[in-house]
């Protein structure tokens, strides 16, 4: 994987997670959240659809993932799970607001 692909892959993964939240989210909201253009979000949505993710578009309201569709769970090793727990505790302890929401959702 090229270095330039990593931010896009991370963004695509985050978009999938956000679309699974059971509420509609607009391209504008996604663009603001990921600091990219709305046009980039449109390309990302198209990429996800082409890869088989069943994205539902409600005209003028936003996007979601078809009800009942879920990505398989991510399996962590014991060390990886412990590392995530440790990072979460450090963020909470240091009250780092910029990371706390992202760490909690991970």
Secondary structure as UniProt FT lines:
FT   HELIX           3..19
FT   TURN            20..21
FT   HELIX           27..34
FT   HELIX           38..50
FT   TURN            51..52
FT   STRAND          55..58
FT   TURN            59..61
FT   STRAND          62..65
FT   TURN            67..68
FT   HELIX           78..94
FT   HELIX           97..105
//
